[in-house]
Structure formats: structure tokens, C-alpha cells
Amino acid sequence: MEKDKSSVNADRKEIKGRFKPGTSGNPKGKPKGARHKATLAALTLLQGEAEALTRVCINAALAGDLTALKLCLDRIIPPAKDHPVDIKLPKMATVSDLPGFTGALLDAVSSGKIGPSEAEKICKIVMAHTGAIQACEFEQRIAELETSIKGKSK
């Protein structure tokens, strides 16, 4: 049987009229693509003026306005993104494979195949992977110890 809206709201609200922690008064949230009224108003005012405003900004940048110049350059030159690294590295299945992996990474940096910043990022990923391997190995060892203890107690 379906509850009426007042009983559903009563379940989520506290006595003081506020919602309980962890519950929302709007569980569906704001719909995707919804825009704020101020944004819609600004877009309406700017409609048809973008070309003229862009020209003013460019002219200000050409006249030496550093803020306008930065704004123009930020639009022309996109922010730097990571580039794929094309090097062969050994597979790392256990923690004992770590020295071979880091040695190959060091060789790639020293030969100029990748830069130190790329190697640093790869090392962070490798350390996270090492932690995951250690956690799995630790869990496996605990399971083996529990099994051997159960076998001895019987």
C-alpha cells in the first residue's frame, strides 16, 4: 500500500521541522542542464553582443591591458594536459617485482624517453598498486592462518 505524501515527509523530518541528517528535502536534486536565473538573464543580455565584446577585449589586450591579455591567451592556448607515455615497463604482479619496475622507470628517465614529472606520476600510481597488492597478500595470509588454526583445533 502506498503512503501519502504527509506521512513520507513526516518520516524524513525531525520534530523541529528540519530534515534529519542524511536526508534531503529534494531527493531528486536539480535537473541536469538547469541554469540559475541570473545566468539566464546574463545570457539574454549578452545575446548578439559576444563578437563586439570579444573585439573590445582583444583591443584592450593589444593596448597592453595584462588582464585582457591573460583572458585572450587562456582562450587561445588550452591548459596543458597529460600526454600518453610510450615506454615498455615490466609487469608488476607482486611487491617483489617493484625493484625491477622502478629500475626500468629510472632507465626511461635517464635515457630521456620520459621526463621526471611523468616518472613521478607513474611512481604515485605504482605506490597505490603496491598498496593494493600488499592488502591482498595480507588478506590471503590471514585466511591461511585462520584455516591452519581451525585445522589444528579439530
Secondary structure, 3 states (H helix, E strand, C coil): CCCCHHHHHHHHECCCCCECCCCCCCCCCCCCCCCCHHHHHHHHHHCCCHHHHHHHHHHHHHCCCHHHHHHHHHHHCCCCCCCCCCCCCCCCCCHHHHHHHHHHHHHHHHCCCCCHHHHHHHHHHHHHHHHHHHHHHHHHHHHHHHHHHHHHHC
